[in-house]
């Protein structure tokens, strides 16, 4: 990659970690305010296609700046209905203090975004790192038995979601002015990602049961190359723990679970947050998680969106 992102050399691009991840910083001699404005024209989406994840450091953006950057590169944003908004696109990450396993954002649903953004408003004094794991590296390292098993059929995620959460999500995605009480299951089908194989059933108490099938390894947003990118190890904070098995109803074999757990951890990298950092992740390729929270003052904002075509 070219080390200069702009014609006037206000931004600098360097490798970070052991994989393809890259870090963008202001070039020496350029003020953070001027350099941050350059990010709007820097082609972050194109860089992301190569890197998988980008760490943007040294700019000290406001929450409004972060929201504006998300909107610049997004055709539309989505949400986690259990989180609180901060501005037009950002939500506060509130997932307890325990470690969080590697997952795609909303990867166990038909609403996985293409772009995942994080903004560190206040970094932890120690620990609490966000983890990232490139699905290309995992797939390349898995055994042939594991590859054959997960290529043969999709994985099924099944769970029940409270009425207030699925209705809030449906109303936000519809974006036509209707409130949560005005939407229906039909709106969920309409807003699902193209090609999704999902079945919804509204229960008598208004809650929703869904059954979603998706391959654990698949091509990515920007490439036909196969990535191990899924939510098999993911969290269930704020939600019922899903039932996860193969599409034919069979359980995932214990030895394969042990294998992909070990392989993903072996190629997982940590992001040691600094105040003001922004991280952009290709949510079709790179899984993320979190080490245990050791500083309750840590504040991370999150946004989920779809790339501009």
C-alpha positions as CSV (number, residue, x, y, z in Angstrom):
1,X,0.0,0.0,0.0
2,X,1.1,3.6,-0.6
3,X,2.3,5.2,2.6
4,X,0.6,8.4,1.7
5,X,-3.2,8.6,1.6
6,X,-3.6,12.1,0.4
7,X,-2.0,14.4,-2.2
8,X,-0.6,16.7,0.5
9,X,0.7,13.9,2.7
10,X,-1.4,14.8,5.7
11,X,-2.0,11.1,6.6
12,X,0.4,8.3,7.2
13,X,-0.3,4.5,6.7
14,X,1.7,1.8,8.5
15,X,1.3,-1.9,9.3
16,X,-0.1,-2.9,12.7
17,X,0.0,-6.4,14.2
18,X,1.0,-9.7,12.5
19,X,-1.7,-9.7,9.8
20,X,-3.0,-7.3,7.2
21,X,-4.3,-4.7,9.6
22,X,-3.1,-1.1,9.1
23,X,-2.9,2.1,11.2
24,X,-3.7,5.6,9.9
25,X,-2.1,8.5,11.8
26,X,-1.5,12.2,11.0
27,X,1.7,12.8,9.2
28,X,4.4,14.6,11.3
29,X,4.0,18.4,11.1
30,X,0.2,18.3,10.3
31,X,-2.4,19.2,12.9
32,X,-4.9,16.6,14.0
33,X,-7.9,18.7,12.9
34,X,-6.6,19.2,9.4
35,X,-5.6,15.5,9.1
36,X,-9.0,14.3,10.4
37,X,-10.8,16.2,7.7
38,X,-8.6,14.4,5.2
39,X,-10.1,11.0,6.3
40,X,-13.3,11.9,4.7
41,X,-11.6,11.7,1.3
42,X,-9.0,9.1,2.1
43,X,-10.8,6.1,0.7
44,X,-11.1,4.2,3.9
45,X,-13.4,1.6,2.4
46,X,-10.9,0.8,-0.3
47,X,-8.1,0.5,2.3
48,X,-10.3,-1.7,4.4
49,X,-10.8,-4.2,1.5
50,X,-7.1,-5.0,1.7
51,X,-6.5,-4.6,5.4
52,X,-9.5,-6.2,7.0
53,X,-9.3,-3.7,9.9
54,X,-8.0,-0.1,10.3
55,X,-6.8,1.6,13.4
56,X,-7.2,5.4,13.1
57,X,-5.0,7.0,15.9
58,X,-3.8,10.5,16.9
59,X,-6.7,12.7,15.8
60,X,-8.7,13.2,19.0
61,X,-12.1,13.4,17.3
62,X,-15.3,14.4,19.0
63,X,-18.3,12.1,19.1
64,X,-19.8,14.3,16.4
65,X,-16.7,13.9,14.3
66,X,-17.0,10.1,14.7
67,X,-20.7,10.2,13.7
68,X,-19.9,12.3,10.6
69,X,-17.1,10.0,9.5
70,X,-19.5,7.0,9.8
71,X,-22.1,8.8,7.7
72,X,-19.5,9.7,5.1
73,X,-18.7,6.1,4.3
74,X,-22.1,4.5,4.9
75,X,-25.2,4.1,2.7
76,X,-27.2,3.5,5.9
77,X,-26.7,2.7,9.5
78,X,-28.3,0.0,11.7
79,X,-28.4,-0.6,15.4
80,X,-28.4,-2.9,18.4
81,X,-31.9,-2.3,19.9
82,X,-30.5,-2.9,23.4
83,X,-28.0,-0.1,23.2
84,X,-28.3,3.7,23.8
85,X,-27.5,6.2,21.0
86,X,-24.9,8.9,21.2
87,X,-25.5,11.1,18.2
88,X,-26.9,10.1,14.8
89,X,-25.0,6.8,14.3
90,X,-23.1,5.8,17.5
91,X,-24.2,3.7,20.4
92,X,-22.4,3.0,23.7
93,X,-21.0,-0.5,24.0
94,X,-22.6,-2.0,27.1
95,X,-21.8,-5.7,27.3
96,X,-20.8,-6.3,30.9
97,X,-17.3,-6.9,32.2
98,X,-16.6,-10.5,31.2
99,X,-14.5,-11.5,28.2
100,X,-16.4,-11.6,24.9
101,X,-15.7,-14.4,22.4
102,X,-14.9,-13.7,18.8
103,X,-17.9,-12.9,16.6
104,X,-19.2,-10.9,13.7
105,X,-21.4,-8.1,14.8
106,X,-25.0,-9.4,14.5
107,X,-23.5,-12.5,12.8
108,X,-26.1,-14.8,14.2
109,X,-28.9,-12.8,12.6
110,X,-29.8,-11.8,9.0
111,X,-28.8,-8.2,9.8
112,X,-25.0,-8.4,10.0
113,X,-23.6,-5.0,8.9
114,X,-20.8,-4.7,6.4
115,X,-18.9,-2.0,8.3
116,X,-18.3,-2.0,12.1
117,X,-16.9,1.1,13.7
118,X,-15.6,1.7,17.2
119,X,-14.6,5.0,18.9
120,X,-12.7,5.0,22.1
121,X,-13.8,8.0,24.1
122,X,-11.9,6.9,27.2
123,X,-9.4,4.1,27.2
124,X,-9.0,1.7,30.1
125,X,-6.0,2.3,32.3
126,X,-4.9,-1.3,31.7
127,X,-6.4,-4.4,30.0
128,X,-9.9,-4.4,28.5
129,X,-8.4,-4.7,25.0
130,X,-10.7,-5.3,22.0
131,X,-9.6,-8.4,20.0
132,X,-9.7,-8.9,16.2
133,X,-9.2,-12.1,14.2
134,X,-8.9,-12.2,10.4
135,X,-11.1,-14.9,9.0
136,X,-8.7,-15.5,6.1
137,X,-6.0,-16.5,8.5
138,X,-8.3,-18.9,10.4
139,X,-9.6,-20.6,7.3
140,X,-6.1,-21.2,6.0
141,X,-5.1,-22.8,9.3
142,X,-8.0,-25.1,9.8
143,X,-7.8,-28.8,9.1
144,X,-9.2,-30.3,5.9
145,X,-11.8,-32.2,8.0
146,X,-13.0,-28.9,9.6
147,X,-13.1,-27.2,6.2
148,X,-15.1,-30.1,4.7
149,X,-17.6,-30.2,7.6
150,X,-18.4,-26.5,7.5
151,X,-18.4,-26.2,3.7
152,X,-20.9,-29.0,3.5
153,X,-23.8,-27.2,5.2
154,X,-24.7,-23.9,7.0
155,X,-24.9,-23.4,10.7
156,X,-28.2,-22.6,12.3
157,X,-28.8,-20.0,15.0
158,X,-32.1,-20.1,16.8
159,X,-33.3,-17.8,19.7
160,X,-36.2,-15.8,21.1
161,X,-36.0,-12.0,21.2
162,X,-38.3,-9.8,23.4
163,X,-41.0,-7.8,21.6
164,X,-39.6,-4.4,22.5
165,X,-36.2,-5.2,21.0
166,X,-37.3,-6.7,17.7
167,X,-39.9,-4.0,17.2
168,X,-37.4,-1.3,17.8
169,X,-35.0,-2.8,15.3
170,X,-37.7,-3.2,12.7
171,X,-38.9,0.4,13.1
172,X,-35.3,1.8,12.8
173,X,-34.5,-0.2,9.7
174,X,-37.8,0.6,8.0
175,X,-37.0,4.3,8.5
176,X,-40.4,5.5,7.3
177,X,-41.6,7.2,10.4
178,X,-43.4,4.3,11.9
179,X,-42.9,3.6,15.6
180,X,-42.2,0.2,17.2
181,X,-45.9,-0.5,17.8
182,X,-46.6,0.0,14.1
183,X,-44.2,-2.6,12.5
184,X,-44.7,-6.3,12.0
185,X,-42.8,-9.5,11.2
186,X,-43.2,-8.7,7.5
187,X,-40.9,-5.7,8.0
188,X,-38.2,-7.9,9.4
189,X,-38.3,-10.1,6.3
190,X,-38.2,-7.0,4.1
191,X,-35.1,-5.6,5.8
192,X,-33.1,-8.8,6.1
193,X,-29.8,-8.9,4.2
194,X,-30.3,-10.1,0.6
195,X,-30.2,-13.9,0.3
196,X,-30.7,-14.5,4.0
197,X,-32.3,-17.8,4.9
198,X,-34.4,-17.0,8.0
199,X,-37.7,-17.9,9.5
200,X,-39.5,-15.7,12.0
201,X,-42.4,-16.7,14.3
202,X,-44.2,-14.2,16.6
203,X,-45.2,-15.8,19.9
204,X,-48.4,-15.1,21.8
205,X,-46.6,-12.8,24.3
206,X,-45.2,-10.7,21.4
207,X,-41.7,-12.1,21.5
208,X,-40.1,-13.4,18.3
209,X,-38.5,-16.7,17.6
210,X,-36.1,-16.8,14.7
211,X,-34.2,-19.6,12.9
212,X,-31.3,-18.3,10.8
213,X,-29.0,-20.3,8.6
214,X,-25.6,-19.1,7.3
215,X,-22.3,-20.7,6.4
216,X,-19.5,-20.3,9.0
217,X,-17.0,-19.7,6.2
218,X,-17.9,-17.7,3.1
219,X,-16.6,-15.1,0.6
220,X,-16.3,-11.5,2.0
221,X,-17.8,-8.2,1.0
222,X,-14.8,-7.3,-1.2
223,X,-13.4,-10.7,-2.2
224,X,-14.3,-14.2,-3.3
225,X,-11.6,-15.6,-1.0
226,X,-13.1,-17.7,1.8
227,X,-13.0,-16.3,5.4
228,X,-13.9,-18.1,8.6
229,X,-16.2,-15.3,9.8
230,X,-19.1,-16.1,12.1
231,X,-20.5,-15.8,15.6
232,X,-20.0,-19.4,16.9
233,X,-18.0,-18.1,19.8
234,X,-19.9,-14.9,20.2
235,X,-21.7,-13.2,23.1
236,X,-25.3,-13.2,24.3
237,X,-25.2,-10.2,26.6
238,X,-28.7,-8.6,26.6
239,X,-30.1,-11.6,24.7
240,X,-31.1,-15.2,25.1
241,X,-28.2,-17.6,24.4
242,X,-28.9,-19.0,20.9
243,X,-29.1,-22.7,20.0
244,X,-26.3,-23.2,17.5
245,X,-26.0,-26.4,15.4
246,X,-25.7,-27.5,11.8
247,X,-28.6,-26.8,9.5
248,X,-29.5,-30.5,9.5
249,X,-30.1,-30.4,13.3
250,X,-26.9,-32.2,14.3
251,X,-24.6,-30.8,17.0
252,X,-21.2,-29.3,16.2
253,X,-18.7,-32.0,17.0
254,X,-16.7,-31.3,20.1
255,X,-13.3,-31.8,18.4
256,X,-14.1,-29.3,15.7
257,X,-15.3,-26.8,18.3
258,X,-12.0,-27.3,20.1
259,X,-10.1,-26.9,16.8
260,X,-11.7,-23.6,15.7
261,X,-11.5,-22.2,19.2
262,X,-7.8,-22.9,19.3
263,X,-7.0,-21.7,15.8
264,X,-8.9,-18.5,16.2
265,X,-7.1,-17.7,19.5
266,X,-3.7,-18.4,17.9
267,X,-4.2,-15.7,15.3
268,X,-6.1,-13.2,17.4
269,X,-4.6,-9.8,17.9
270,X,-5.4,-7.1,20.5
271,X,-6.1,-3.4,20.1
272,X,-4.6,-1.6,23.1
273,X,-7.0,1.4,23.1
274,X,-5.8,5.0,23.4
275,X,-8.2,7.9,24.0
276,X,-9.6,9.1,20.6
277,X,-8.9,5.9,18.6
278,X,-11.3,4.8,15.9
279,X,-11.3,1.3,14.5
280,X,-13.0,0.3,11.3
281,X,-13.6,-3.4,10.7
282,X,-14.8,-5.4,7.6
283,X,-17.6,-7.3,9.4
284,X,-17.8,-9.9,6.6
285,X,-14.2,-11.0,7.2
286,X,-12.8,-10.0,10.6
287,X,-14.3,-11.2,13.9
288,X,-13.9,-9.2,17.1
289,X,-14.2,-9.7,20.8
290,X,-12.9,-8.3,24.1
291,X,-10.7,-9.2,27.0
292,X,-12.2,-8.9,30.4
293,X,-13.0,-5.3,31.5
294,X,-10.6,-4.2,34.2
295,X,-11.5,-0.5,34.2
296,X,-15.2,0.4,34.5
297,X,-14.5,3.9,33.3
298,X,-13.6,2.6,29.8
299,X,-16.0,4.1,27.3
300,X,-16.3,2.8,23.7
301,X,-18.9,3.8,21.2
302,X,-20.0,1.6,18.3
303,X,-21.7,2.0,15.0
304,X,-22.9,-0.5,12.4
305,X,-23.4,0.4,8.8
306,X,-23.5,-0.7,5.2
307,X,-20.9,0.5,2.7
308,X,-21.7,2.9,-0.1
309,X,-21.8,1.1,-3.4
